[in-house]
Amino acid sequence: MSQQFSNWQITNEFLKHLIFRIQRRSNEDYAVTVLYSVVDNLKIKNDFFQHIQIVDNRENDDFDHIKIDAEINSFSSEKMYASLNQLFSKSVLVLGHVADFFFIREFKKSLGAAIVHELNEGGVNLDLMQSNYILEQQEMFHIENADLFEDVLIALIKILNKKFSIQTTVETMFLIISTVEKEFSFLKYVKISQVNEEKDSIELIVYPEINMEWSLKIGESIQRILELTKEKIGYREGDTSFEKKFTQHIGRANLTILDRIGVNVHRLKNIAEHASQKFLMVKAFAALIQFIGEKTSTGFAVSLVDRVLDSLKDEHQAIELIEIDKTQYSKGMMSIQIDDKINDLKPHQVGKLIRDIIQDVGEYLDVEHKMLYIEGIKKNLGDDILKEFDALGINLHIIELKIKM
């Protein structure tokens, strides 16, 4: 195997990013202490580490704590990769709870694709370490995917049922699972239904086949289910009562497992009820037509929007879901029909479409109206819709700069 980098370069990058990631999770003093201890212990049985020194240089205003002798290049690449594998495993063991699921993922991302490729080629598989870490945590707590998933859904059903009837709770949970199943097909092993309307009882089945799935994917699907559930209930952004209720219902042991497989409950505080993508598209068209209609006429405004949509068809397949009756321009929004399927598109697709429509419509305006265009659109949209636009990545300020150039 030909190596793109020298032993010194790979080892230096490995140690530099490892100490940085530990430092981000704790502090610089702890990071230096941990790595010094691990390397010092490994020197006893592995001469590779005799050529590595971990030193605390903060008093000298030198934050490079890693010193590696050039002689390290004399070792075979196999020896180096085996040693780095040993170093990382020992470090994770010493760090304990500090080195959770996210730590391994962040370390891999920090290293960069080129070094990660070299490590993979040499047998240092960080993805495999991450998987093994998850499996070890599951073994520690003796829990299967099916059991964990069932506990999560029971907790969510309890939360939903505080606000909705059993029937609405089941319908909501079914809709959420069906939505997430489009991305995670293993959710076909989850069944929820109302058994007896009189007794308000629910049947929840998580089939054991789900235990065959990779726990990382289970974690991703649970994260998405949690996000959609909070959206459906309609909490305001920043409101953490959903997280508190979920934490209470799910229990500390399950919460630890969820953390180990990548579920970040704290991230939910930024989740709020969002308007549908169709609704936002309608609001965008209405704002455009209102602004241009006030300067010219409603019929001209709709005809201009229609012209822009025709010019964007090659870039945006989603325009097929928008239909404008060319004989009814004067009726304004009544002439525009948007298919509900637009809600099934990825948010970034809808955001890009709205952004391009607003920008291209603005390009057609005369200089005087261009100066007032974006401010007028903002006024017509209102603060709540503008926040939704921000979430879709629509930067009206950038559009304004481009139009005025």
N, C-alpha and C positions, 0 to 999 in steps of 0.2 A: 504494500500500500504506500503510495507516494504522499508525502505530507506537504501541504501548502505552507505551513508555518513551522518554525523551529520548536524544539521542546521548550526552550526558554520563553518564547512568545506565548505559546499555549498555556504553559504553567502560570506565567505572569498574569495573563488575562483571566484565567480561572480563579486565581487567588484574589486578584484585584476586585472582581465583581462579587466574589463570595463575601469578602469583608465589607464591601459596600452594602450588600443586601442585608447582612446581619446588623450592620449599623443602622439601616433604615428601620429595622424592626425593634431596635433597642437604643443603643448609643455607641459612640466610637470607642469608649473605654471597654465596654462589654465585648464589642466585636474583636478588638485586638487581643483581649484576654482569652477569649474562646479559641480563636485561631492559633494563638501561641501555644495553648495547652494541647490542642489536637496535634499540631505539627511536632511539638516536642515529644509527645508520647509515641508518635509513629516513627520517630528517628531510631528508636530502640531496635526495631525489627526490620526497618526498611531504609537502606542507605541512600535511596533517592532523596529523602527528606533531609539528609545531612547538608545538602546544598541549598537549603531554604532557611532563611532567618525571618522571623516575625518580630519586629521591634516597634516600640512606642516612641515616635519621633515628634510628638505634639509639642514638647517643650522647646524644640528647635524650630517651630513653625514649619516643620516638614511633615506632611500628612501621607507620605509614601511609606507605609509600614512594612513593605515587602522587599526583601533583598534576596536575589537569586544568583548563584554563581554560574558563570558561563559553562562550567564543566557539566552542567546538567544536560547539555546537548550531546554528551558522550553516551548517555543511556539510550537503549533501544526505545522505539516509540511504544512497543508493547509494554515495557516496564513503566513508562511514563503514564500511559492511560490506565493501567492497573492501579498505579499509585494514586492518581487523581480520583479514581472510583472509590478507593479506600478512604481518601481524605474527605470526600463529600459525604459518604455514608456515616463516618465517625462524627462529622460536624453536625449533621442532622440529628444524630442520636444525642449528642451533648446539648444541642439547642432545645430539645424537647418541644414544648408547645409553641415556642417562638418560630420554629420551622414547620409551619402547617402546610396544607395543600398549596396555598397561594405562594409560599416562599419558594418552592421548587419551580413553579411556573414563572414567577418573577425573575428568578435567577437565570433561567433558560432564555427568557426574553432579553434580559440585560446583556448576556454574552454576545448576542447577535448571531445571525444565520451562518456566517462563515465558520466561526469557532464551534458552534453546535454541530455543524456538518462534520468537522474534523473529529470531534468527540464521538459522534455516532459511528463514524468509520472505525474509530479505535476501540469501540465497545463500551463507551461511557454513554449509556442511553438514559437521558434524563426523563424521557416520557415513561420508560419502564420503571424507573425509580418512583415516579409520581404514582403510577398504577399500584406498585407494590406498597407504597405508603398508605394508600387508600384501603387496600385489602388488609393490611396489618391493623389499621384502625377499626375496620369492621370486625376482624377476628377478636380484637381486644374487647369490643362491646357485644360480641355474639349477636349480630343483627344481619338479616337478609334484606335485599332490596325490597322485596314484597312487604315485609313487616314495616320497614321504614316508610314506604310509600303509603301504606294503609294508615299509619299513625299521622302522617302529614295531612291526608285527606280528611280524616276524622276531626282533626284540629280545625281545619278550614270549614268543614260542615257546621261545627259548633259555632264558629264565628259568624258565618252567613245566616244561620238559623236564628241568631239574636236579632237580626234586622228583617229577615224575610220568612215567609211561610215555608214549610217543608217542601211543598211542591215547587215553589220558586227557587229554593235552595238547591234542590236536585237538578232543576232545569239549568240553573246558572253553572253549577259544577260540571254538568254534562257538556254544556257549551264550551267551557274553558278547556276541559280535557280534549274535546274534539278539535278545538283550535290548535292546541299544542301538539296533538297527534300528527298534524300535517308535517311537523318538523321531526318529531320523535315517534316513529312508527310503533315502538314497543308499548305505547300507551293503549294499544288495542287489547292489552292484557288487563286493563282496568275497566270494570263495569260498575255503574252506579244507576240505581233506579228506585222509585218509590213503590214499596210493596203493598202497603195498606193505607189508603187515604184516611180511614176512620181512626186508625191508631197512630198516624203520622210516623210510620216506620220506614227506614231506608235500608236497601240492600246494597252493600259495598263489597265488591270482590276484586282482589288483586291476585291474579293467577301466578303460580310459582315460576312460570316461564320467564317472568321479568327478572328473576335472579341471575339469568344468564347474561344480562346486559352489563356493559361496563359502567361502573359506579360513577365515573366522571359524567357520562351522559345522563344518568339518573339525576345527578345533582343539577345539571343544566336544565332539565325538564322541570324539576321542582322549583327552581328559581323562576322560571317563566310562569308556572302556575301561580306562584305566590304573587308575582307582579300583576297578572291579569285579575286575580281575585281582589286585590286591593283596588284596582281600577274600577271593577264592577261595583264594589261597595260605595265608591265615590268619596274617598278621603281627600282632604285638601293636601297639597304638597307641603311637606314638613311635619304633617301630623303623624306621630309615631304610635298612636293607640293601637293600630292594627298589629304592628310588630310586638308590642307588649302583650296583646291578647294571644298572638300565635306562640310567643315564647312561653307563656304560662300554660297553654294547652299541650304543647308538644313535649315539654319536659326537658330537663337539663341534659340527660344522657343522649337523647335524640338530637338535641341542639348541637352537641359536640360532634356527633357523626355528620350532621348536615354541614357543619363548618369544615370538616375534614374532606368532604366531597365537593367543596366549592360553592356551597349555598351561602350567600351573604345576606342575612336578614336585615342588617343595618342599612344596606343599600336601598331598601324599600322606602326609606323616608323621602326619597325624591320622586316616588311614584304617586301620581295623582290621576284623577279621572280625566280622560282626554276626550275631546270631541271626535266624532267619526271622521274619516278622511273624506267621505262624500260631503259631509257638512262643511268642512274646511274649504273644499273646492267650490261649493256653492257660495260661501262667504267671499272667496277671492273674486269670483265672477261678479257678484253683486257690488263689491267695492269698486271694481274697475268700471262697470257699467254706470254706476252712480257718478263717479268722478267725471268720466268722459261725456256722459249724457248731460250733465249740468253745463258743460262747456260747448257742446254741440247739440246732439239729440240722442235719444235712447236707441233709435234705429241705427244710427251711425256707430254708436258704441258697440252694439251687438255684432254688427257687420265687421267691425275691426277685430273683435275677439275671434270671430269665425275665420277671418283671413289669417290671423296669427296661428290658430290651431291647424289650419291646412298646411302652413309652412313648417310646422313642428312634427308632422306625422311620421316622418322618417326617423326622427330621434326618439319619439315617445310612442310606443305601441299602445299605451294606456289611453291615448286620444280616441281610440276606437270605442271606448266606453262613454264618450261624450258626444251627444247629438244636438245640433242646432238646426231648427226649422228655418230655412232661408226665406220662407214666405211670411214669417212672423217676427221679423227683426224688431218691429216697433213695439212688440209686447214685452220687451226686455227679458227678465229672468224666466218668464213663462215660455219663452221659445227654446230654452236650454233644458235638456234632459241628461242626467248623469246616472249611469248604471250602478246599482249597489255593489257590483263586483269590484269597484274601485277601492272598497274597504279591505279587499283581500290582498292588495298590492303591498309591497314592502314600503314602510314610511319614507325611506330615502328616495324612492321612485316618485312618490306623490309630491314630496317636497321639491325635488328637482323640476317636475312638471310645472308646479305653481310658480316657482322662481322664474323659469324660462318664459312662461306666459306673461307674467308681470313685466319682466324686462323687455320682451319683444314688443308688447303693446306700447310701452313707454317710448321705444325707439321711433314709433310712427308719429308721435306728437310734435307740435311745433315747439320752438325754443321756449316761448313764454310758459306754455303748459308743462313742459319738462321740468322747469324749475319748481313747480308746485305739486308735481305728480305724486311722489312718494309720501310727502306729508299728507296729501289728500287721501291717499290709500290708507295710511295709518289711522287717520281720523275716522274713516268709514268702517274700518275693521274693528276698532276698539281694543282696549288693553288685553282682555281675555283671549281674543283670537290671535293677537300678536304674540302672546306667550306660546300658543299652540304652534304658530309659525316658527318660532325659535326652536321648539322641540323637533321640528321637521328639517331644521338646518337652513331655513329661508332667512337670509341676511338682507333686509331691505336697505340698510345703509350702503352695503356694497353695490346693490343694484342701482341705487341713487347715484353713486359715484360714476358708475359705468355709463348711465344714461346722460349725465351732465357733461361727460368728456367730449 
